Structures are given as structure tokens and as C-alpha cells.
Amino acid sequence: MSPLAVTRLFVHHGTVRLDKWLWAARFYKTRSAATDAVLGGRVHVNGARVRPAKELRVGDELELTLGVSRRVVEVLALSDKRGPAPVAVTLYRETPESVEARERAAAERRLARPLGVDLGARPTKLERRRLEALRRAQRHSH
């Protein structure tokens, strides 16, 4: 079956509940997780905080906060069924500003490595014992 035929199976006309669409577009693993995110204020439609039952239309703009990243997407198609990931990606388009901001934030996180990362792996028990012996020897020699 061609991707276009698969897309037609899942596309819905009219309106779809926000929580169902978020689940179908694969932003959340479960519909209840999508509902919790909307109720928690991590999803805005056209700049406004909404309820999970909000009817979504093609052309609406969503602001999603997923973990530490923030995404702004435009709704291109509606679906209330969860399909394969390649089909889910066709339901929305992320704005260029959102993509750039997300990539910039990811680069900053990579650069801001946690303290102690450059020290290497944790010493083994044998290495710790040798370090302790060296420190004892240095203390007694002074």
C-alpha cells in the first residue's frame, strides 16, 4: 500500500479533539498522557490555554512543551487514529523558528556538560585502594 493510501485511511475531516490528535500525531504515547499535558498547561492552541476536548481544526497553531524542549507546530491534517510514524509526521509542520530554537537549545545542552564528566570513569575498587594508599603515604612523608 502506498504512503498516500495509508494517509487517506487515517485522515479525518472536520474537527478532532485536541488530546486525540496529540496522541495520533505521536507527541504522547497514550491519550491520557496527552490529556494530562493539556490540563497541565503544556499545550496551547493559537496562544491560548485550552481543555483536552478542544476541537482542533486544520491551520491551528500548537505550542507544545515536551520535557525541556518547546515546539511550535501548525496542524496540516486531522486524525483521531494512531497510525505509523511516517503518517503521523504528515499531520503537522514545525515552524522554522521552532526548529532553529530547538536545535540551538540542544547544542547548548551538549556544551554545558555536567561537572565531573571530564574526570573519566569511576575508579574500580582496586584503583580506589591504590589511591588511598598513595594518599596515606604522602601524609606520612610530610
C-alpha positions in Angstrom: 0.0 0.0 0.0 1.4 3.4 -0.9 2.1 6.1 1.8 -0.6 8.3 0.3 -3.2 5.4 0.6 -2.2 4.9 4.2 -2.5 8.6 4.8 -6.1 8.6 3.5 -7.0 5.8 5.9 -6.1 7.9 8.9 -7.1 11.5 7.9 -10.2 12.9 9.4 -12.3 15.7 8.1 -13.9 18.4 10.2 -12.7 18.6 13.7 -10.9 16.3 16.2 -10.4 16.5 19.9 -7.0 18.0 20.9 -6.0 15.1 23.1 -6.8 12.5 20.4 -4.9 14.5 17.8 -1.8 14.8 20.0 -1.9 11.1 20.6 -2.5 10.3 16.8 0.4 12.7 15.9 2.6 10.7 18.3 3.6 13.6 20.6 2.5 11.4 23.5 2.5 7.6 24.0 -1.0 7.5 25.4 -4.1 9.6 25.2 -4.2 10.0 28.9 -0.6 11.4 28.8 -1.8 13.9 26.2 -4.8 14.8 28.4 -2.5 15.4 31.4 -0.2 17.6 29.3 -3.1 19.8 28.1 -4.5 20.0 31.7 -1.1 20.8 33.0 -0.8 23.8 30.7 2.0 22.4 28.5 -0.1 22.7 25.3 -1.6 25.9 23.9 -3.7 26.3 20.8 -3.4 29.6 18.9 -1.7 31.1 22.0 -4.5 30.2 24.5 -4.6 27.6 27.2 -7.3 25.1 26.4 -9.0 21.9 27.6 -8.4 18.4 26.2 -11.8 18.4 24.5 -10.9 21.5 22.4 -11.9 20.9 18.8 -8.8 21.2 16.6 -9.0 22.4 13.0 -6.6 22.4 10.1 -4.4 25.6 10.3 -4.4 25.8 14.1 -1.0 26.6 15.7 0.0 24.5 18.7 2.7 25.3 21.3 3.9 22.1 23.0 6.4 21.8 25.9 7.8 18.3 25.7 10.3 17.8 28.5 12.9 20.6 28.2 12.1 21.4 24.6 9.4 23.7 23.2 7.9 23.1 19.8 5.5 25.2 17.7 3.6 23.3 15.0 0.9 24.0 12.5 -1.8 21.5 12.1 -1.9 20.3 8.4 -4.3 17.3 8.7 -6.6 15.8 11.3 -6.7 12.2 12.6 -8.2 10.5 15.6 -6.5 7.2 14.9 -2.9 6.5 15.7 -1.0 5.2 12.7 2.6 4.6 11.7 5.1 7.3 12.4 5.6 8.3 8.8 1.9 9.1 8.6 1.9 10.9 11.9 4.6 13.3 10.7 2.3 14.4 7.8 -0.3 15.7 10.3 1.8 18.7 11.2 4.6 21.0 10.2 7.0 22.5 12.7 7.8 26.2 12.2 11.3 27.1 11.1 11.8 29.3 14.2 10.8 26.4 16.4 13.3 24.0 14.7 16.1 26.5 15.0 15.4 27.2 18.7 15.2 23.5 19.5 18.5 22.8 17.7 20.2 25.8 19.5 18.9 24.5 22.9 20.2 21.0 22.1 23.6 22.4 21.2 23.7 24.4 24.4 22.9 21.4 26.5 25.6 19.4 24.8 28.1 22.2 25.6 27.0 22.5 29.2 28.2 19.1 30.3 27.8 18.2 34.0 30.7 18.7 36.4 33.0 15.7 36.7 32.4 14.3 33.2 35.9 15.1 32.2 37.3 13.0 35.1 36.6 9.8 33.3 35.1 6.6 34.6 34.6 5.9 38.3 37.7 4.2 39.8 37.5 0.4 40.5 37.8 -0.9 44.0 41.5 -1.8 43.3 42.2 1.7 41.9 40.5 3.3 45.0 42.6 1.2 47.3 45.8 2.2 45.5 44.8 5.9 45.6 44.1 5.7 49.3 47.5 4.0 49.9 49.2 6.8 47.9 47.4 9.5 50.0 48.4 7.8 53.2 52.0 7.5 52.1 52.0 11.3 51.2 50.6 12.2 54.6 53.2 10.2 56.5 56.1 11.5 54.4 55.3 15.2 55.2 
